[in-house]
Amino acid sequence: MSMPDAEGHGPSDGLPDLPPEWGRVVVPDDASALAREAAEVRRELRRAARRPNGRRPVPGLPLLILVVAVLTTLAGLAAVTWPRSTRSADRSTPSPAAPPAALTGRPLPALDLVDTGQDPVPLRGLLPAMIILVDACACAERVTEAAAAAPPGVSVVTVTGDRSAPAAGSGVRSLADPAGGLRSFLHLAPRPGTAAAVLVDRAGVVVRVLPDLGPVDAYRADLARLGA
């Protein structure tokens, strides 16, 4: 059974008990601290090897203590560094949002949103359209750019998550999606400071998803296709 040493210190977890007559064995954090003891043991072995009878010496207690201390130090270092390297490898760097897979070419679901008067508005009745989700960022400049670039017959719709839709700028229809149906379809979580958008043609098919609505040049060609 494991017993504490002479100073009341218990045995190290996972290590065999040492003979009590050895006293307390202190294991340094750095194995290089044992260099002096190792040199002394080597000198003792060399002196014994030069004895006239030519008998090879049997390693004594100092060498045994040295071996146990070195093995204990190496085991302790492995126990400390191995889990740490594993944890650092498990940590992953969050990647920027990417367009949801397999949404392009899919039909937009029949969603009913609400306008500023709390009246239901079928979203598919506004197609073709560029629908901009502004629940995480009003992004007024980006919305204005999209409205200016939209060809005749293409609706620009902003969608918030609140029950009441705020007033929109010229050429923009403002709606609210309190049930979050559009976000659920797009599989895009709101990101502060970012507006997402989806372009849908007159047949109700998704043409493109923009997780981060950037400059108009990034989607101008797709917007023109909606009006063709």
N, C-alpha and C positions, 0 to 999 in steps of 0.2 A: 504494500500500500504506500502511496506517495505521502511523504512527511515533509513539513517545512524545514528549511536549513537552520543553522545555528542562529541566524538573525531574524528568523520568523518569516522568511521568504519562501513561498510555495514553489514547487517545480514548475518549469515552463510547460505550457500546454503543448501536447503532441510530442514531447521529448521523454526519453527514459530517465528514471531516477538515477542519480549518481551516488556512489558509496558515501556514507555519512562522514567517513574519516577524511575525505577530501576537503571538507569544509565548504565554504561558499565559493563557487566558480563564477567569476565575473566575465561575461562575454562582451567584448567591445563592439561598438557599431561598425567600426572599420577594421577589416581583417589585417590591415598593415600594422595595427598596433601590436600584433603578436610577433613582429619581426625580431625584437630583442630576445624573446624566449626561444624562438626558432633557431637563432644563431647560437644561443647557449647550448641547446640540445645537440646541434650539429658538432660543436666543439667537443662536447662530451663523448659523442660517438666516435669522432676521429681519435681522441686520446685512447679510448678503449680498443680501437682497432690496431693501435701501435704497440699493444702489450706483447711481451715476448712469447707467451704461450700461443698467440695467433688465434685465440678463440674469438669468434664474432660475438659482440655484446648483445644481450637481450634488452630490447627497449624497456626502459623503466617507467616509473610513475610520472615523471615530468613529461616524457614524450606522449604518454597516453592522455594526460590532461590537455596537452597541446592539440592532439588530434581531435579530441572531443570538442574542444573550444572552437576549432576551425570549422568542424562540421556543423556545430550549433549556429555559428555566425552565418554560414552559407545558407542554412535552412531558414534562418530568420529573414535574411535579405530576400530570398525567393518568395517567402510568404508575404512580404510587404510590397515588393515590386510587381509580382505577377498579377494580383487583382487590379492594381492601379492601371497597368497597361491594358488590361481587358476592358476596364470601364471607359478608358479614353477611346478605345477602338469602337466601343458600342455607341458613343455619342456621335450623332449625325448633325451635320449643318443644315439648317432649314433651307430648302430650295425655293426659289421664286415661283410664283404661281404660273402654271402652264395651262394652255387651253384644254378643257375637258375632252377626253378621248371620245370618238364616235358620236359627237353631237352634230358635226357638220353633215348635212344631208338628212337629218331627222326632222320630222314635223314638229312644229311648236304646239304644245298642248293647248287645249281650249281653256284659257284662264280668263276669269272675270275680275278685273281690277275696279277701283272706285275713283271717281273724279273729285274735284274740289267741292261739289255739292252732295257728296256721298252717294251718288248714283252709280250703279254697276256699269262697267264698260267692257265689252268683250274685246280682248286684246287682238284676236285674229281679225276683227273688223277694221283694224287700222293698218293692215298690211297693203303694200310692202312698207317695212319700217326699220329704222335703227332705234333699238330700245336701249336706253342708258340707265343703269342702276346707280342712283345717286344717294343711297341710304348711308354710305360711309364717307362720301365726299360730294359736296354740291358741284365742285369743279365747273363753275359757271363759264370759264373761258373755253374749256374743252367742249361744253355743250353748245356754246355759241358758234364755235368753229364747225361742229357737225351740222347744225341747222343751216349755216351759210353754204355748206358744200352739198347738201342734200338736193338731188335733182327734183324737178316738179313731179308731184304724185307720190313722193316718198315721205312718210311721216317720221318725225323725230320725237320720240316719247321718252320722258324721264319718269323713273319709277322709284318711289321711296318705300320705306318699310312702315311708315306711320299710317294711321287710319285716315288722316287728312292730308291731301296732296297740296303742297305749296304752289303758289302762282308761278308760272313759268314765263320765260322770255318769248319774244316774237318768234313765231314759226315752230314752237315747241308745245307738245301736249303733255301736261303733267298729271300723272296718276299715282295711286298708292296701292301697295300690295301687302296689306296687313297679315295675310295668311302665309306670306313668304313662298308662294308657289313657284314664282319665277326663279328665285335663288335655288330652290330645291331642284328644279329641272336642270339648271346650269351646273349644279354641284360646285358653286363658288361661294366661299364664306366671305363676308364683308371684311375689307382691309382698310384701316383708317388712312385717309388721304388718297384713296384710289377709287375710281369709278370704272365699273365693268360695262360692257356693251355686247349686244347680240344683234346681228343683221339677219333679217328674215325676208324672203322674197314674197311675191304676191300669192304664191301657191301655199304659203305657210311653212316652207322648208328653210331650215337654218342654213345660212350661207357662210357665216363666220362668227366666232366668239372671240371677244377681246377682253381678257381678264384685267388688263390695265389700259384704259382708253388713253392713248398717246396722241401725238400730233396727227392732224387730218391726213397728211400724206401717207400714213401707214395703212389707211383703209379707204382712201379716195376711190380706187379702182373698184373695190367691192361695193361701195355706195353707189357708184355709177351703174353697176350691173343691176341693182334693184330697180332702177328707173327705166331700164331698157325694155 
